[in-house]
């Protein structure tokens, strides 16, 4: 899938309520899960112990919910580019729900919808509704409202 190119940050103001982009699929393999466990110190067996997880409620290891959430910048960056933005910073999250597990070797992608645009000095604060889908599942893995500040 090619990256959606948006010429200016200001042009987003007219696109509130619109779907902006869909990311490519990203594989969530055991190595990524293990590296996330190392980085965060969350070594719960449902994430890192394949043998025990095979007997657990999901039948295999699953990704951490926060691993799924941490993919937001990567998925957004790979799916769209606002051409005049020089810098962006995460400002926070209004709402996050982990609506279904992500079994190891799942593929995820994001749907990005612009919820709000607010001009700020030097740029804009934007709120995106991000739906992270799991390939082959009717239910999303995560739904979040991500707030960022973009500067031109």
Residue pairs with C-beta under 8 A, 6 or more apart in sequence:
1 22
1 23
1 24
1 79
3 21
3 78
3 79
3 80
3 81
4 20
4 21
4 79
4 80
4 81
5 80
5 81
5 83
6 12
6 20
6 80
6 81
6 82
6 83
7 83
7 84
8 82
8 83
8 84
8 152
9 82
9 84
9 85
9 123
9 124
9 150
9 152
10 124
12 82
12 114
12 117
12 124
12 126
13 117
13 119
13 124
15 114
15 117
16 114
16 115
16 116
16 117
17 113
17 114
17 115
18 113
18 114
19 111
19 112
19 113
20 80
20 112
20 113
20 114
20 128
21 76
21 79
21 80
21 111
21 112
22 79
22 109
22 110
22 111
22 112
23 75
23 76
23 78
23 79
23 109
23 110
23 112
24 78
24 79
24 109
25 107
25 108
25 109
25 135
26 71
26 74
26 75
26 107
26 108
26 109
27 105
27 106
27 107
28 63
28 67
28 68
28 102
28 104
28 105
28 106
28 107
28 108
29 104
29 105
30 50
30 61
30 104
30 105
32 63
32 67
33 47
33 48
33 61
33 63
33 64
33 67
33 104
34 48
36 42
36 47
36 63
36 64
36 66
36 67
36 70
37 43
37 47
37 48
37 64
40 64
40 66
42 64
42 66
45 52
45 53
45 56
46 53
46 56
46 57
46 58
46 61
46 62
47 53
47 61
47 62
47 63
47 64
48 61
49 61
50 60
50 61
50 104
53 59
53 60
53 61
53 62
54 60
58 101
58 103
59 103
60 103
60 104
61 103
61 104
62 101
62 102
62 103
62 104
63 101
63 102
63 103
63 104
63 106
65 98
65 142
67 102
68 98
68 102
68 108
68 132
68 141
68 142
69 96
69 98
69 142
69 144
71 108
71 110
71 132
72 110
72 130
72 132
72 144
72 146
73 90
75 108
75 109
75 110
75 130
75 132
76 110
76 112
76 128
76 130
76 146
79 110
79 112
80 112
82 150
84 152
85 123
85 150
85 151
85 152
86 151
86 152
87 150
87 151
88 148
88 149
88 150
88 151
89 148
89 149
90 146
90 147
90 148
91 125
91 147
91 148
91 149
92 147
93 144
93 145
93 146
93 147
94 127
94 145
94 147
95 143
95 144
95 145
96 142
96 143
96 144
96 145
97 142
97 143
97 144
98 141
98 142
99 139
99 140
99 141
99 142
99 143
100 134
100 137
100 139
100 140
100 141
101 141
102 108
102 134
102 141
106 134
106 135
106 141
107 134
107 135
108 132
108 133
108 134
108 135
108 141
109 132
109 133
109 135
110 130
110 131
110 132
110 133
111 130
111 131
111 133
112 128
112 129
112 130
113 128
113 129
113 130
113 131
114 126
114 127
114 128
114 129
115 127
115 128
115 129
115 145
116 125
116 126
116 127
117 124
117 125
117 126
117 127
118 124
118 125
118 126
120 149
122 151
122 152
123 149
123 150
123 151
123 152
124 149
124 150
125 147
125 148
125 149
126 147
126 148
126 149
126 150
127 145
127 146
127 147
128 145
128 146
128 147
128 148
129 143
129 144
129 145
130 142
130 143
130 144
130 145
130 146
131 140
131 142
131 143
132 140
132 141
132 142
132 143
132 144
133 140
133 141
134 140
134 141
